[in-house]
Amino acid sequence: MNAKHGKMLKNEKGAILMKNFLSQLALGLEPYVPGEQPKDRKYVKLNTNENPYPPSEKVEAAIHGVAMDQLRLYPDPESTDLRVTIADYFNGLVDCESALLTANNVFMGNGSDEILAFVFPAFFTGRYIVFPNITYSFYPVYANLFQTEYREIPLLEDFSVRVEDYLNLASKGDLGADGILIPNPNAPTGRALSKAEIEQIVASNPEIVVAVDEAYIDFGGESVVDLVPKYDNLLVIHTLSKSRSLAGLRVGFAIGSDILIDGLNRVKNSFNSYTMDRIAMAGAKAAILDHDHFNENRNKIIATRERVVGRLEAMGFSVVPSKANFIFISHETKPAAELFYGLRELGILVRYFKKPLIDNHLRVSIGTDEEMDQFLKALASLI
Amino acid sequence: MNAKHGKMLKNEKGAILMKNFLSQLALGLEPYVPGEQPKDRKYVKLNTNENPYPPSEKVEAAIHGVAMDQLRLYPDPESTDLRVTIADYFNGLVDCESALLTANNVFMGNGSDEILAFVFPAFFTGRYIVFPNITYSFYPVYANLFQTEYREIPLLEDFSVRVEDYLNLASKGDLGADGILIPNPNAPTGRALSKAEIEQIVASNPEIVVAVDEAYIDFGGESVVDLVPKYDNLLVIHTLSKSRSLAGLRVGFAIGSDILIDGLNRVKNSFNSYTMDRIAMAGAKAAILDHDHFNENRNKIIATRERVVGRLEAMGFSVVPSKANFIFISHETKPAAELFYGLRELGILVRYFKKPLIDNHLRVSIGTDEEMDQFLKALASLI
């Protein structure tokens, strides 16, 4: 038996075992692929929408303040302290006292990805939902894992969401749906709907859950969190990975009516009682409480974004109007794939999606001013 | 409309909205209930099998060594460094070099509960599995969430697992199964099978996955991790919550053939790319590397357990032989429920399961010697 033959036998045996051991469900999954985290050399990393600035200094103090002997104890499975902090934070942002959030309107998760995953079995499994055809590519992956049928609603040619497509879906038959998942701003386009537009969608679909993924809302979009007391069907999902510079700590949250939060808790408590560790909770709380750092940080990114957009347009790029910490760009003559590989050679990572409709675009995260100047310089050398 | 009427209307409306919004799946879930974490007073907490001793001091140094500005970056989604550390750790425990583990045999999760949750869609969804009728009460909860049929195999009267019931299940028709989930030692009984017995089960079921939940293995049981290179169908699940005093950090791992690890990765990457945060990974690595602390810690608990067992037997208790950091006890005359409430009054929390077959037993975690003396003293006052 030569080596090649041995390897073939091993592969055949592997394929049989895989079919024996893995469930039909698992065999049919096509997992999400996150932006690469290469270790071969140092890159200017503009490919995973990370924040270029460190988190609040108060996060360090909070994390170092966690007593190490307490780590032997399970964390609070309900993250009560953190949920109270988040409810208070949003209550502090609005003037009116008529309809306030409480901790019962808040759900914590191990990143907003985990919360989005829970949204499916909580509200969508066995149902038929809609989301835009160009959007966060994790949505169809969740749908497959949690057996949810979905229809992708095409964006307009300028990558904007047509609000009319999402109205009164409970009564539209084949063009209807039992649930809506909509990112605002959308990814990877960066385009945002206004608060009034999202409210139209929520108000016209009182019978079904409308989940609004606001991962990127803090970079210029209008959040609908303050509409939660008004609409029982509205769930808003946030992350601390972007505007609070804590991608490495894994914290996200959802805000919704107590009924929707109960739905998420049923799933979470059938999956893992303790999704939030003691240190992540302490760090997250400190980040939420540091308003000044948050505002300074996001304003810097918005300013850099606007400056870079101007420069890119002058270089012959069209840039989708962005309210996110990334921009979605294409050049009038140079194919995106070519630019992607060219930038990579020059030590700059951006994200390229080899998919219909968007395969001539690049998604570029907004880094520091220095990083963006390196990016612009590299780009200039390629066109 | 009086207040009571208004509340009724609100409840009726709530019930209708719940049916509208929650999926049939979510409406049918009966979540797991973890041991209580009361905040009303200070208790001697012997109810959630936490370790009474702090984690290794090296965990603190590792956690404080995580550069805070790195928290802005996503963690390594594959936890490569930690997986290498764990493979090396187990390789170091065996003499023979013939069949070694690599990082491809290791899967990390946000606590072993998350890994157990992933085990269901990876291997069991749509299939028919077996586990003991008295066991970790999360198993049927996972089965409901991930649409797995199951049969509970009765324990013998002394709470031991009858190995014959688990042999050759692929060919047994109605008494067979497509998967086996078995905790060793079992919970809440504490009874363990020998390594040879587990190997019999694994070897006689080569066509189906045998998942062995070794959450409590380090307190005197015999791990089957070193059988993984020999059996493609064996998955062993560990946690750092018990023997490594890190319940608050949320880290668990599974060891299995590359085929089984691939199954888990498919599910994890369809659920949440980044389940392990940067700090938890750093702390876990330090804990795994501190062999001395680990051995000292678990040996203390084993010694305390043996001493307490002797005392309890002298007091008229029967104690199920335990290889875990808890004991399962019942008294010859005093009902367990009465003792549970009596202990609670006296500031001592233990776990009582109001379930058939075990509703006259208490599960008591092994605390420090001082805590166990308080427990024994309180118990003496009640009988």
Interface residues (C-beta under 8 A of the other chain):
Chain A: G14 L17 M18 N20 F21 L22 S23 Q24 L25 A26 L29 E30 P31 Y32 V33 P34 Q37 K45 T48 E50 N51 P52 Y53 P54 P55 E57 V59 E60 I63 H64 M68 D69 Q70 L71 R72 L73 Y74 P75 D76 P77 N110 G111 D113 E114 A117 P121 A122 F123 F124 T125 G126 R127 V141 Y142 N144 L145 E207 I208 V209 D232 N233 S241 S245 L246 A247 G248 L249 R250 S257 I259 L260 D262 G263 N265 R266 V267 K268 N269 S270 F271 N272 S273 Y274 T275 M276 D277 R278 I279 A280 G283
Chain B: G14 L17 M18 N20 F21 L22 S23 Q24 L25 A26 L29 E30 P31 Y32 V33 P34 Q37 K45 T48 E50 N51 P52 Y53 P54 P55 E57 V59 E60 I63 H64 M68 D69 Q70 L71 R72 L73 Y74 P75 D76 P77 N110 G111 D113 E114 A117 P121 A122 F123 F124 T125 G126 R127 V141 Y142 N144 L145 E207 I208 V209 D232 N233 S241 S245 L246 A247 G248 L249 R250 S257 I259 L260 D262 G263 N265 R266 V267 K268 N269 S270 F271 N272 S273 Y274 T275 M276 D277 R278 I279 A280 G283
